[in-house]
Amino acid sequence: MNFLAHAWLSRQGSDDFLYGNLVADGVKGARLESWPPAVAAGIRHHRQVDAAIDRHAEVLRLLRMAPQAQRRFAGIALDLVWDHFLASRYPDARLVERCYRVLGERRAPSRLEGMVPAMIDGDWLQRYADFDFTCRAIAGIGQRLRGPNQLAALTPWLREEYASLEAAFVALWPDMQQRFRE
C-alpha cells in the first residue's frame, strides 16, 4: 500500500489518474470498463509500477536478504519503506494534501473503505517520514493477514538493515522516476 510512491509517479496526471493510482490495490481483476477512462489508466499505471519495482535488482537483492520465515511478506514491507524514504527525503505537503482531497472526494473500493479515512485523519502519508510510525504501519497490515503476524516479525530486520534499505532506495528511486517519467 505504498500510496506516496504511486502518487509521486503519477502526480503530473489528472485527479482521476491520480485516484486510479491510489486505489488500484483495492481493485481486483483486469476488467476496468466500469471505471472512467482516466481512473482505469491510473489503475493500469499503478500495476505497471508494481511490476517494475517487483523486478528491480535492488528489491530482488533485499528479498534474498530478508529472513527466510518472513521473505514471502517482505515485498509488502518494502513498499511502505519506500514511502518512508520519500516522506523523509522529499516531503511534499502539496502532493499529500492533493492525495487526501482526491481520496476524500470519492468513495474508495470496498477493500480500502475503512483504511482511507483512517489514513487521511491520521495523516499517514506525512507521518511515514518517521520510521517508527512506518514500522507500526507495516505491523498493522500484518494484523489483517491470516495467521501469525509475519510483518510485525519482519520489523526488527528492517531496523537492522536500515542502511541497506536506504541504499536500495537511493538506487531504485531514480530508476523508477526515469521509467515512469511524467
Sequence and secondary structure as in RCSB ss.txt:
>XXXX:A:sequence
MNFLAHAWLSRQGSDDFLYGNLVADGVKGARLESWPPAVAAGIRHHRQVDAAIDRHAEVLRLLRMAPQAQRRFAG
IALDLVWDHFLASRYPDARLVERCYRVLGERRAPSRLEGMVPAMIDGDWLQRYADFDFTCRAIAGIGQRLRGPNQ
LAALTPWLREEYASLEAAFVALWPDMQQRFRE
>XXXX:A:secstr
  HHHHHHHHTTS HHHHHHHHHGGG  SS  TTS HHHHHHHHHHHHHHHHHHT HHHHHHHHHS GGGGGGHH
HHHHHHHHHHHHHHS  HHHHHHHHHHHHHS   GGGTTHHHHHHHTTHHHHTTSHHHHHHHHHHHHHTSSSS H
HHHHHHHHHHTHHHHHHHHHHHHHHHHHHT  
